[in-house]
Amino acid sequence: MRKIIVFTNLTLDGVMQAPGRPDEDLRGGFSHGGWAAPYAAMTYVNNSDLDTGPMLFGRRTYEDFYAVWPKRTDSPFTAVLNNIQKYVASTTLKEPLPWINSTLLKGDVPEAVAALKAQPGKDLVVMGSLQLVQTLRKHNLVDEYVLLIHPLVLGAGIRLFPDGAAFAALRLVDAKPTTTGVIVATYRSAESTG
């Protein structure tokens, strides 16, 4: 059985909204967009941190990635994202999806993701996709978190673990500091043996 790995940037107070650009996600009047960019934490993540197969996206993150990454021809990450299989959770998108190797998940999202998880193959990664992550958490489908924890407290914004989130006991399995003060921390469910 494959694992589902949540890979995301967040602040010390747990905000993961709009790490990349000032205009990325203005919901709720959020005015701190682009907070992760000065830290360049993704440059510290290597293939061994994310030796994965397919990616899972929510609609908002999928559309945002598609608007940016295929045009970045100077980045090796572009080829990876173009060539990897992408599964998208959305009730508004229709097939065919515009980005190559993209498949719309059909029916109930937790059931569809559980079926993907049960297939043999490399682990699945969720990048960004806050609403999808919270849905997967509610159904105990997340096995691991790779968190790029930035030395910032924003005091506002949508958080990975909001008030009222279900209890979860996690164990730290790896932590690496970067020269910019970001901690790349990997957590697994306390019940997980892998």
C-alpha positions as CSV (number, residue, x, y, z in Angstrom):
1,M,0.0,0.0,0.0
2,R,1.2,3.5,-0.9
3,K,1.5,6.3,1.6
4,I,0.0,9.7,1.2
5,I,2.5,12.5,2.0
6,V,1.5,16.1,2.6
7,F,4.3,18.3,1.5
8,T,3.8,22.0,2.3
9,N,5.3,25.3,3.4
10,L,4.0,26.8,6.6
11,T,4.8,29.4,9.2
12,L,5.4,28.9,12.9
13,D,1.7,29.7,13.5
14,G,0.7,27.0,11.0
15,V,-0.4,29.3,8.1
16,M,0.0,27.7,4.7
17,Q,-2.0,30.3,2.7
18,A,-0.3,31.9,-0.3
19,P,3.4,31.1,0.3
20,G,4.5,31.8,-3.3
21,R,3.2,35.1,-4.5
22,P,1.5,38.2,-3.1
23,D,-1.6,37.6,-5.3
24,E,-1.7,33.8,-4.9
25,D,-4.6,33.6,-2.5
26,L,-6.3,36.7,-1.2
27,R,-9.2,34.9,0.5
28,G,-10.2,36.5,3.8
29,G,-8.3,39.7,2.9
30,F,-5.0,37.9,3.3
31,S,-2.2,40.4,2.7
32,H,1.0,38.4,3.5
33,G,1.1,36.4,0.2
34,G,4.6,35.4,-1.0
35,W,6.0,35.0,2.6
36,A,8.0,31.8,1.7
37,A,9.8,33.2,-1.4
38,P,12.7,35.0,0.5
39,Y,13.6,31.7,2.3
40,A,14.0,29.6,-0.9
41,A,13.3,26.4,1.2
42,M,12.5,24.3,-1.9
43,T,16.1,24.5,-2.9
44,Y,17.0,22.4,0.2
45,V,14.6,19.6,-0.7
46,N,16.2,16.9,-2.7
47,N,14.8,13.8,-4.5
48,S,15.3,11.6,-1.5
49,D,12.9,13.8,0.5
50,L,10.2,13.2,-2.2
51,D,10.9,10.0,-4.0
52,T,7.3,9.8,-5.1
53,G,5.0,8.8,-7.8
54,P,1.8,10.6,-8.6
55,M,0.7,13.9,-7.1
56,L,-2.7,14.8,-5.7
57,F,-4.0,18.3,-6.1
58,G,-7.1,20.3,-5.1
59,R,-8.6,22.4,-7.9
60,R,-7.2,25.7,-6.7
61,T,-3.6,24.5,-6.4
62,Y,-3.8,22.5,-9.6
63,E,-5.0,25.6,-11.5
64,D,-2.3,27.8,-9.8
65,F,0.5,25.3,-10.6
66,Y,-0.7,24.9,-14.2
67,A,-0.7,28.7,-14.7
68,V,2.9,28.9,-13.5
69,W,5.0,25.8,-14.0
70,P,4.7,24.8,-17.6
71,K,5.9,28.3,-18.5
72,R,9.1,28.0,-16.4
73,T,11.3,26.4,-19.0
74,D,14.5,27.2,-17.0
75,S,13.5,25.0,-14.0
76,P,14.2,21.2,-13.8
77,F,11.1,21.1,-11.6
78,T,9.0,21.9,-14.7
79,A,9.8,18.7,-16.4
80,V,9.1,16.7,-13.3
81,L,5.7,18.3,-12.9
82,N,4.8,18.0,-16.6
83,N,5.8,14.3,-16.7
84,I,4.4,13.1,-13.4
85,Q,0.9,11.7,-13.1
86,K,-1.4,14.3,-11.4
87,Y,-4.8,13.5,-9.8
88,V,-7.1,16.4,-9.2
89,A,-10.0,16.6,-6.7
90,S,-12.7,19.0,-8.1
91,T,-16.4,19.2,-8.4
92,T,-16.2,22.1,-11.0
93,L,-13.5,21.0,-13.4
94,K,-14.3,18.9,-16.4
95,E,-12.2,16.5,-18.5
96,P,-10.0,16.7,-20.4
97,L,-7.9,18.6,-18.0
98,P,-5.4,21.0,-19.7
99,W,-2.1,19.9,-18.2
100,I,-0.6,16.7,-19.6
101,N,-0.8,13.6,-17.4
102,S,-3.7,14.9,-15.3
103,T,-6.7,12.9,-14.3
104,L,-9.9,14.2,-12.6
105,L,-10.9,12.1,-9.6
106,K,-14.4,10.8,-10.0
107,G,-17.0,10.4,-7.3
108,D,-16.4,10.7,-3.6
109,V,-12.9,12.1,-3.1
110,P,-11.9,10.1,0.1
111,E,-13.0,6.9,-1.6
112,A,-11.2,7.7,-4.8
113,V,-8.0,8.6,-2.9
114,A,-8.3,5.4,-0.8
115,A,-8.5,3.4,-4.0
116,L,-5.3,5.1,-5.3
117,K,-3.6,4.5,-2.0
118,A,-4.4,0.8,-2.2
119,Q,-2.7,0.4,-5.6
120,P,0.9,-0.7,-5.8
121,G,3.5,1.9,-6.7
122,K,5.3,4.9,-5.4
123,D,3.8,7.1,-2.7
124,L,1.5,10.0,-3.5
125,V,2.3,13.6,-2.6
126,V,-0.2,16.4,-1.9
127,M,1.4,19.9,-2.4
128,G,-0.6,22.8,-1.1
129,S,-4.2,21.9,-1.6
130,L,-5.4,22.9,1.9
131,Q,-9.0,21.8,1.5
132,L,-8.0,18.4,0.1
133,V,-5.5,17.9,2.9
134,Q,-8.2,18.6,5.5
135,T,-10.6,16.2,3.8
136,L,-7.9,13.5,3.7
137,R,-7.1,14.1,7.4
138,K,-10.8,13.7,8.4
139,H,-10.7,10.3,6.7
140,N,-7.4,9.2,8.2
141,L,-5.7,9.0,4.8
142,V,-2.6,11.1,5.5
143,D,0.4,9.0,6.5
144,E,3.2,11.6,6.5
145,Y,3.8,15.3,6.6
146,V,6.9,17.0,5.1
147,L,6.7,20.5,6.5
148,L,8.9,23.4,5.5
149,I,8.5,25.4,8.7
150,H,9.4,29.1,8.1
151,P,10.5,31.4,11.0
152,L,7.5,33.7,10.7
153,V,4.4,34.3,12.7
154,L,1.8,35.9,10.4
155,G,-1.1,36.1,12.9
156,A,-3.6,35.6,10.1
157,G,-4.3,33.2,7.3
158,I,-5.6,29.7,6.6
159,R,-3.8,27.2,8.8
160,L,-2.9,23.6,8.1
161,F,-4.4,22.5,11.5
162,P,-7.3,24.9,12.2
163,D,-9.1,25.2,15.5
164,G,-11.3,22.2,16.0
165,A,-9.2,19.8,13.9
166,A,-9.2,16.2,14.8
167,F,-6.6,15.0,17.3
168,A,-3.5,13.4,15.8
169,A,-0.4,12.0,17.5
170,L,2.6,12.4,15.2
171,R,6.2,11.4,15.6
172,L,9.2,13.3,14.2
173,V,11.3,11.0,11.9
174,D,13.6,13.6,10.4
175,A,14.5,17.3,10.7
176,K,16.9,19.4,8.8
177,P,17.6,23.1,9.2
178,T,18.3,25.3,6.2
179,T,20.7,28.2,6.2
180,T,17.7,30.6,5.9
181,G,16.2,29.4,9.2
182,V,13.6,27.0,7.7
183,I,13.2,23.6,9.3
184,V,12.3,20.7,6.9
185,A,10.5,18.4,9.3
186,T,9.1,15.0,8.5
187,Y,6.3,13.6,10.8
188,R,4.5,10.3,10.6
189,S,1.4,9.1,12.4
190,A,2.4,7.8,15.8
191,E,0.7,4.5,15.0
192,S,2.6,4.1,11.7
193,T,5.4,1.6,11.7
194,G,7.0,2.6,8.3
